Amino acid sequence: MEMMRGVLLLALLYCGATITTAAKLPDTFLKCKRTDYENVCLKHAVEKALKAMKNGIPSLQLLPIDPLAVTKISIEEGANQPITVKLDLLNAELTGLYGVEVVSASYNLSQRIFDVEVFLPSLNLVGDYDMDGKFLLLPLKGKGKCNLTLSKFKANFLLKARDIKKKNDIYWDITSITLGIHDVSNFHVNFENLFNGDKALGDTTNKALNDNWEEFWGVIRPSIEQAFGDVFAHVANIIFSRVPEKNLFVSTS
């Protein structure tokens, strides 16, 4: 049976009027040469850019990304399986992106392909939830507040772009982004008001989910990967749609 992957709705990450002229990267960004063959500069540039975006970038009309407001993530996984999850995460706040460490980064400029691996100590999502499903022999049903924390993990981003021309300048347009999360140390959840506030059943269910977090995480991971991939594609497109390719690298003239 076809399963729904994570459907993500983000609060607006940009503000103000549309930028009509070619923008430059902020001084807080590190620019590299096109011929950064060992990718040493790129690794530092990506990490510095991600940290610079924490409080937003007014010159690019990018709002702060840590915390990041997430309107909705819809997850539907495991139909007709021992673990079935139908979960909506609503009006949520995502924190922890500022702690990112770039493990490696490389690019193929001729094909517009970028490959980045990062490490995050912790990523936390707090908000409302609406859930229905089952976890092995336990039903999963509730609606209320939730707190989800993903600890000490790595993620790989494979980003592909194409050239688009605007007013005689070349810009990059993100055509796809693939995110893979791996080497997760822990996934801790707390769903309040399970079973209409039955504390005993709620405590038992939360304990079962946390004691067997690898099984629960394994089921919802594809949806989370797609949703978080959408976040980074959205952020990247805000920047690349405003800064032309010629302003992304150190000038050789």
C-alpha positions as MATLAB code, in Angstrom:
seq = 'MEMMRGVLLLALLYCGATITTAAKLPDTFLKCKRTDYENVCLKHAVEKALKAMKNGIPSLQLLPIDPLAVTKISIEEGANQPITVKLDLLNAELTGLYGVEVVSASYNLSQRIFDVEVFLPSLNLVGDYDMDGKFLLLPLKGKGKCNLTLSKFKANFLLKARDIKKKNDIYWDITSITLGIHDVSNFHVNFENLFNGDKALGDTTNKALNDNWEEFWGVIRPSIEQAFGDVFAHVANIIFSRVPEKNLFVSTS';
ca = [
       0.000    0.000    0.000;
       1.278    3.459   -0.848;
       2.424    5.356    2.240;
       2.323    9.103    2.716;
       5.663   10.721    3.281;
       6.143   13.805    5.423;
       4.078   16.720    4.232;
       5.650   19.912    5.530;
       4.217   23.385    5.852;
       6.676   26.046    7.001;
       5.930   29.439    8.358;
       7.371   32.039    5.988;
      11.148   32.182    6.178;
      11.410   35.428    4.274;
       9.958   38.870    4.746;
       9.684   42.214    3.045;
       9.399   43.187   -0.593;
      10.804   41.072   -3.379;
      14.477   41.742   -4.116;
      14.708   42.891   -7.711;
      18.473   43.391   -7.992;
      21.324   40.920   -7.637;
      22.261   40.548   -3.978;
      25.646   39.792   -2.456;
      26.475   37.267    0.232;
      26.649   38.839    3.705;
      30.088   39.505    5.170;
      29.392   36.752    7.709;
      29.572   34.193    4.880;
      32.854   32.696    3.697;
      33.405   32.628   -0.074;
      35.589   30.020   -1.767;
      37.369   29.717   -5.083;
      35.670   27.682   -7.765;
      38.753   25.449   -7.767;
      38.527   24.360   -4.129;
      39.593   20.871   -5.164;
      40.102   19.491   -1.649;
      36.856   21.109   -0.454;
      38.536   22.476    2.679;
      37.133   25.959    2.161;
      33.681   24.644    1.243;
      33.391   22.673    4.484;
      34.070   25.795    6.554;
      31.896   27.969    4.306;
      28.830   25.728    4.682;
      29.172   25.554    8.470;
      29.677   29.303    8.782;
      26.645   29.978    6.568;
      24.392   27.663    8.593;
      25.420   29.329   11.848;
      25.003   32.808   10.342;
      21.397   31.996    9.454;
      20.422   31.387   13.090;
      19.298   34.972   13.627;
      18.225   35.571   10.048;
      19.828   37.553    7.241;
      18.079   40.911    6.746;
      19.914   41.691    3.501;
      18.442   38.532    1.957;
      15.124   38.886    3.806;
      15.674   35.518    5.486;
      14.056   35.204    8.901;
      15.767   33.354   11.810;
      15.959   29.567   11.409;
      16.728   28.658   15.032;
      14.148   28.484   16.382;
      12.270   27.607   13.203;
       8.472   27.803   13.116;
       6.913   24.725   11.502;
       3.197   24.977   10.805;
       2.586   21.301   10.086;
       4.317   17.981    9.477;
       2.017   15.122    8.450;
       3.266   11.554    8.815;
       1.498    8.399    7.681;
       3.650    5.285    7.770;
       3.443    1.523    8.253;
      -0.019    0.760    6.883;
      -1.057   -2.833    7.737;
       2.192   -3.351    9.664;
       2.833   -4.088   13.378;
       3.760   -0.414   13.804;
       1.347    2.036   12.173;
       1.630    5.775   12.670;
      -0.648    8.546   11.512;
       0.710   11.692   13.119;
       0.227   15.407   12.565;
       2.716   17.746   14.240;
       1.223   21.231   14.390;
       2.250   24.771   15.354;
       5.691   23.480   16.263;
       9.042   25.062   16.994;
      12.266   23.385   15.890;
      15.484   24.222   17.761;
      19.064   23.005   17.605;
      20.122   23.839   14.043;
      22.701   26.324   15.334;
      24.697   23.444   16.826;
      25.444   21.983   13.401;
      28.961   20.780   12.616;
      29.879   20.087    8.992;
      31.725   16.771    8.698;
      32.402   16.999    4.965;
      31.304   18.943    1.899;
      31.968   18.599   -1.807;
      30.552   19.868   -5.062;
      30.558   19.194   -8.773;
      30.018   22.637  -10.242;
      29.610   21.479  -13.828;
      26.682   19.246  -12.822;
      25.416   21.521  -10.030;
      25.581   18.726   -7.438;
      26.447   19.367   -3.784;
      27.050   16.687   -1.152;
      27.197   17.702    2.514;
      27.415   15.613    5.698;
      26.638   17.240    9.043;
      26.562   16.268   12.705;
      23.997   17.644   15.138;
      24.224   17.172   18.916;
      20.474   17.615   19.335;
      17.373   18.628   17.409;
      14.203   19.339   19.370;
      10.635   19.834   18.170;
       7.925   21.069   20.545;
       4.334   21.670   19.524;
       0.877   20.173   19.181;
       0.117   16.705   17.875;
      -2.789   14.561   16.699;
      -1.958   10.834   16.509;
      -3.671    7.566   15.702;
      -2.105    4.157   15.106;
      -0.515    1.248   16.919;
       2.894    0.300   18.267;
       3.207   -3.481   18.307;
       0.385   -4.430   20.732;
      -0.202   -0.905   22.039;
      -2.707    1.509   20.486;
      -1.477    5.025   19.766;
      -4.182    7.615   20.154;
      -4.102   11.125   21.488;
      -4.150   14.843   20.880;
      -2.248   17.496   22.814;
       1.288   18.759   23.370;
       4.387   16.826   22.356;
       8.148   17.025   22.696;
      10.440   15.093   20.314;
      14.237   15.085   20.588;
      16.707   13.516   18.173;
      20.174   13.213   19.742;
      23.709   12.995   18.356;
      23.121   12.099   14.725;
      24.567   12.605   11.272;
      22.744   13.648    8.135;
      23.734   13.596    4.470;
      22.345   16.136    2.018;
      22.560   15.571   -1.729;
      21.455   18.752   -3.425;
      20.951   19.251   -7.158;
      20.383   22.564   -8.907;
      19.898   24.033  -12.364;
      20.782   27.388  -13.886;
      18.143   30.018  -14.479;
      18.779   33.419  -16.056;
      17.386   36.656  -14.654;
      18.408   40.077  -15.973;
      21.601   38.732  -17.563;
      22.721   36.966  -14.369;
      22.795   33.224  -13.691;
      21.090   31.996  -10.514;
      20.738   28.500   -9.091;
      17.365   26.852   -8.674;
      17.192   23.796   -6.381;
      15.590   20.931   -8.316;
      15.934   18.204   -5.673;
      17.368   17.523   -2.249;
      17.792   14.105   -0.671;
      18.346   13.849    3.074;
      19.482   10.729    4.893;
      19.671   10.641    8.704;
      21.950    8.019   10.253;
      24.013    7.120   13.341;
      21.246    8.336   15.668;
      22.160    7.928   19.353;
      18.653    8.375   20.749;
      15.128    9.481   19.893;
      13.091   10.572   22.911;
       9.386   11.410   22.758;
       6.749   12.666   25.148;
       3.120   12.803   24.031;
       0.818   14.469   26.560;
      -2.888   13.677   26.897;
      -2.751   10.210   25.338;
      -6.067    8.331   25.594;
      -7.958   11.467   26.656;
      -5.630   12.123   29.568;
      -5.416    8.611   31.045;
      -2.104    9.088   32.881;
      -1.385    5.410   33.505;
      -1.913    4.440   29.860;
      -0.097    7.545   28.661;
       2.952    6.882   30.835;
       3.025    3.235   29.738;
       2.842    4.195   26.062;
       5.528    6.892   26.281;
       7.804    4.474   28.148;
       7.261    1.775   25.522;
       8.061    4.216   22.704;
      11.238    5.392   24.426;
      12.374    1.916   25.496;
      11.946    0.792   21.882;
      12.847    4.063   20.212;
      14.796    2.453   17.369;
      11.669    0.653   16.125;
       9.499    3.777   16.400;
      12.150    5.987   14.798;
      12.646    3.464   11.999;
       8.996    3.781   10.997;
       8.703    7.577   10.994;
      12.237    8.304    9.736;
      11.362    8.503    5.991;
       8.745   11.172    6.676;
      11.054   13.148    8.956;
      13.853   12.970    6.382;
      11.594   14.326    3.669;
      10.210   17.076    5.895;
      13.633   18.245    7.075;
      14.957   17.988    3.519;
      12.197   20.362    2.477;
      13.342   22.805    5.175;
      16.875   22.982    3.802;
      15.727   23.137    0.175;
      13.485   26.073    1.091;
      16.303   27.911    2.872;
      18.761   27.246    0.033;
      16.318   28.524   -2.577;
      15.738   31.750   -0.645;
      19.478   32.457   -0.823;
      20.176   31.181   -4.339;
      17.170   33.000   -5.818;
      18.630   36.299   -4.581;
      22.390   35.855   -4.963;
      23.649   35.183   -8.515;
      26.304   32.557   -9.109;
      28.982   35.189   -9.791;
      28.573   36.503   -6.218;
      28.856   33.083   -4.568;
      32.580   32.634   -5.199;
      35.791   34.596   -4.782;
      36.294   36.833   -7.803;
      39.261   35.832   -9.981;
      39.332   39.053  -11.984;
];
